[in-house]
């Protein structure tokens, strides 16, 4: 008898970012940014998007680079994160930069911000995606899963409408179509989530990107070895905007 592995489908909203230049520049034709240049670009993004908030930490950012080698080699893009604790910062703590254009990835207020990321092609369409996790939450820890399409005429960020509560997650890429999701800890994030230690390093499942209702939808295909009790400890709730 054939067994079927259940899916948890996570509705997503696709948000288009306006391009002032060509997003699909080849990596070999793009000069890699230094950290200091990335800080200048992020400061410019803040000025353009938050002109009345001169006190925002990232109007004078101090960044560190977290770019996976294949993100630069295959897509000519880089990722930078605030160099230091962002748990008291209510603003964006990490950015994708491609073609000298800046795209925010997530926040870290009350949490660790960007925690893990991987380059992949989950839907096998020969176009790359960047999948990532970030956590935040003052009092209630929560983790978001996100996807950015790296190779589209207009770059699209796919951001989940649902979040996983009281848990940190980390991603492990095996190949372009297989990105596994594990419970805490993360190789990138700063501090541990206040979670049940029986879930530590446990495989939750793998990511799937598919169409649902005409929209790209991020799903987690559960690890079939998880018990019902372990699954019940993962809470999905609608994110408040």
N, C-alpha and C positions, 0 to 999 in steps of 0.2 A: 504494500500500500504506500503510495507516494505521500510524503509528509510535506506540509506547507509551512514555511516560516512566516509568522505574522509581520506586518509592516506597521510602523507608526508614522503616519504621514503628517508632516508639519507644514501648515499653510505658509506661504511666503508672499511678500510684496516685492515686486521688482521696481527698483527706483533708478531712473536714468540720470546720469550725471552729464552736464553740458561740457562738451569738448571745445577747447579753443585751438587745438592742434590735432594732429593725427595720432590716435591712440595705438595704432597697430605698427608703430615703428619697430623695425627689427633690432634685436639686442646689439648686434655687431655694429649698427650704425648709430647707436646711442652711447653717449659717454656716461659711465657710471658716476653717480653722485657721491661726493664726500658727505660726511655727517654735517659739517658746517654749512654746505650748500643746501642740504635737506632742511636744516633748521631755518634757513632763510625762506625757503619755499613754504614751509608750514606756517611761519610767521605771516607771510603774505596771504595764505589761505584764511588765517584767523582774522586778519584785518578786513578781508573781503566779506567774510561770513558772520563775523561778530564785531562790527565796527564800534559798538558802544561799550565793549567790555575790554578796556585796556588793561584790566587787572588779571585777565585770564592767563594761566600759567604758560600756555603755549603761544602767547604773543611774544614771549622770550624763551622759546623752547630749548631744552637740553635733551638731545635724543641719543639713542643707541640703535645700531642697525641689527635687524633680525632676519635679513633676507636669506632664505634657503638658496643654495647654489643653483638649483634648477629653475627657480623663479627668475633669476637674472639671465641664465643661459638660454632659457626657452621663451621667455616673455619680455625680457628687457625691463623688468619692474623690480622695485625695491620696497622693503617694509622697514619702517622706523617706529620706535616706541619711546615714550618718555623714559629718560635715564634716571630712575629713582622710583620711589613709592608713589603710586597714583591713587591710593585708596582714599585720600582726602580731596581729590580733584574731581569736580563735577563735569569736566569737559572731556573731549575725545582724548584717548591716551595713545593711540597708534594710528599710523597712516600708511596707505599704499601710495607710492609715487611712480608714475610711468610717463615718459615723455615730458618730464618736468611739470606734470599736473598732479595735484594732491587729492586723494580720496580718503575720507575718514573710515576707520574700521570698527571702532568700538570705544566704550568708556570703561573706566576702572574704579569709579567712586564706590568705596566700601569693599572693594575686592581687589583682584589682580590685574584687571584689564585683559589685554591680549595674552592668551595662554598657550596656544599652539596653532600651527598652520601647515598646509600641505598643498602642493601643486598637483592637479589631477585632471582627468577627463572622465568624470563619472558617467555621463550619458553617452559616451562613445561617439560623439559627433566630430571628433578630430579638432575640437576647439578647447582650449585650456580653461580651467577654473582654479581659483584659489579658495580653498575652504579653511575656515578658522574658527576658533572658539575664543570667547572673552567672558570674563565674569565681573560682576559688580554687586552691590547691594549692601546698604547699611542696615544691619540687623537681620535681614533675610538674604542669604547668599543665593545667587542665581547665575546660571551659565547660558549664554546665547551661542547658537551655531549660525555661521554666516557663510555666504558664497559670493565671490566676485567673478564674473566672466571676464577673462583676460583678453580674449581675441574676438571682439565684436566691433562692428562699425561705431557704435556708441557703447561705452562701457556700462555694464549693468551690475548693480549690487543686489544680490538676493538676500534679504534679511528675514529671519524667521519671525513669525508672529507669536510663536510659543517659545517658552524658555523652560529649562530644567532647574528645579528648585533644590536648594540645600546640597548641591553637588557641583564639584568641578570636574571637567572632562578634558581629556587630551586626545589628540589625533595621532595615528600611526599609519603612514603611507606604505603600502606594500608594492603597489604599481598604480598606473593611471586610473584603473577602474576599481581598485580596492583600497579604501581608506577606513581603517578600523577606529572605533571610538572606545576609549577606556575611561573608567572612573579614575579620578585623582590618583597621583599628583600630576602636575604639568611640568614639562621641561623648560617652559618659558616664564610662566607666571611667578609672582613673588611669594605670596603666602598661602597656606593651606586653607581649604574650606572646612567649616565646622560640620563634617559629614560623618556618617556611620563608617567606622574603620573596617567593617566586614566587607565593604565594597571596594576597598583599596586595590588598585591595579586590576580590577575585574573587567573583562571584555563586555561592553554593553552591546555592541553589534557593529555593523558597517554602514557607511553613508550610501544613499542612493539618490540620484537626481533624475526625476521623471516628470512627465507632463500630467497634470490633473486639472480638469476644467479649463484647459487651454493655457494654464500657467505652469511655469517651472515650479516644482515642488520638491523640497528636500525631505528625505525619509531616512529613518534608521531601521535597518533590517536587524531584528533582535538576534543576539546570540541564543541559539536554541537550548543551550545548557543552563540558561538562567532559570531559576525557580520563579514561581508566581510571586512569592514573597519578595524576592529581589527586584522583580519588575515593579511591584507596587511601591517600592521606595523611591522610584523616579516619578516626580510629579511634573506634569506639563500644564502650565497655566498661561492664559493670554497675557501678553506683555501690555502694560499700560503705557501709553505714549504721552 
